[in-house]
Amino acid sequence: MPLTVVRREHNHLYTREPRSQAAKTAVEALLRLQHAEEQQIESARIDSGLSKNESLAIRYMLQAHRDGRTMGPKDLAVMLTVSNASVTKLVDALVDKELLVRAAHPTDRRAQLLEPTDLAAEKIDASYARFHEAVVEVLDDLSDADNAVLAESLTRIVAALADGEPAPVDEYTVDEQR
């Protein structure tokens, strides 16, 4: 595939062109943002020296830790949609890299808890720093009114995209019968 096609692959998502040039410009800006975010996530993963699943596992573990939630290998298997055998191999690799530690579950002697290490937090935070700093810097430069319009518009887009999708029943369950 010619490189010019690959570079523009993220453009022209719509099947019906927006009614106004301003809306078209906004859609194209949103698509460029999505593409830039995908590139930054991949760049962060490469910078971290981790595989895709290792990177996702560490990110999930860090978020759970920062939220005060405990997670074990079974939780990771569900989140990554991989088998128990695959998650065991993944956890072994992350423990060997000193990015995760295993601990005994306090009430279930058959279960393990996983905790990200300080090294994992440093590695992930450093690899995402450029992306987060750029977003915060630009949004901090907008007026409160502009940020409010942007937040409302993005919220409406998210709601429109979620329309018809299974709704979360709680933090762990999705209602598939919708």
ChimeraX attribute file (.defattr): number of C-alpha atoms within 10 A of each C-alpha:
attribute: neighborCount
match mode: 1-to-1
recipient: residues
	/A:1	5
	/A:2	6
	/A:3	8
	/A:4	8
	/A:5	10
	/A:6	9
	/A:7	10
	/A:8	11
	/A:9	11
	/A:10	15
	/A:11	15
	/A:12	13
	/A:13	11
	/A:14	10
	/A:15	6
	/A:16	7
	/A:17	12
	/A:18	13
	/A:19	8
	/A:20	9
	/A:21	10
	/A:22	10
	/A:23	12
	/A:24	15
	/A:25	12
	/A:26	13
	/A:27	18
	/A:28	17
	/A:29	13
	/A:30	14
	/A:31	16
	/A:32	15
	/A:33	13
	/A:34	13
	/A:35	17
	/A:36	14
	/A:37	13
	/A:38	12
	/A:39	13
	/A:40	17
	/A:41	17
	/A:42	15
	/A:43	15
	/A:44	22
	/A:45	21
	/A:46	14
	/A:47	14
	/A:48	19
	/A:49	13
	/A:50	17
	/A:51	12
	/A:52	12
	/A:53	16
	/A:54	20
	/A:55	22
	/A:56	16
	/A:57	23
	/A:58	24
	/A:59	17
	/A:60	18
	/A:61	25
	/A:62	22
	/A:63	14
	/A:64	15
	/A:65	15
	/A:66	10
	/A:67	9
	/A:68	9
	/A:69	10
	/A:70	15
	/A:71	17
	/A:72	18
	/A:73	21
	/A:74	17
	/A:75	18
	/A:76	24
	/A:77	18
	/A:78	13
	/A:79	13
	/A:80	16
	/A:81	12
	/A:82	13
	/A:83	13
	/A:84	15
	/A:85	11
	/A:86	14
	/A:87	22
	/A:88	15
	/A:89	12
	/A:90	19
	/A:91	23
	/A:92	15
	/A:93	14
	/A:94	21
	/A:95	17
	/A:96	11
	/A:97	13
	/A:98	14
	/A:99	20
	/A:100	23
	/A:101	17
	/A:102	15
	/A:103	12
	/A:104	13
	/A:105	15
	/A:106	9
	/A:107	7
	/A:108	8
	/A:109	8
	/A:110	7
	/A:111	13
	/A:112	18
	/A:113	16
	/A:114	21
	/A:115	21
	/A:116	23
	/A:117	18
	/A:118	12
	/A:119	13
	/A:120	22
	/A:121	17
	/A:122	12
	/A:123	20
	/A:124	19
	/A:125	16
	/A:126	13
	/A:127	21
	/A:128	17
	/A:129	11
	/A:130	12
	/A:131	16
	/A:132	12
	/A:133	11
	/A:134	11
	/A:135	10
	/A:136	10
	/A:137	10
	/A:138	9
	/A:139	14
	/A:140	11
	/A:141	10
	/A:142	12
	/A:143	10
	/A:144	11
	/A:145	9
	/A:146	12
	/A:147	14
	/A:148	12
	/A:149	12
	/A:150	14
	/A:151	12
	/A:152	12
	/A:153	12
	/A:154	13
	/A:155	12
	/A:156	12
	/A:157	12
	/A:158	11
	/A:159	11
	/A:160	11
	/A:161	10
	/A:162	11
	/A:163	10
	/A:164	9
	/A:165	12
	/A:166	13
	/A:167	14
	/A:168	11
	/A:169	10
	/A:170	8
	/A:171	6
	/A:172	9
	/A:173	10
	/A:174	13
	/A:175	11
	/A:176	10
	/A:177	6
	/A:178	8
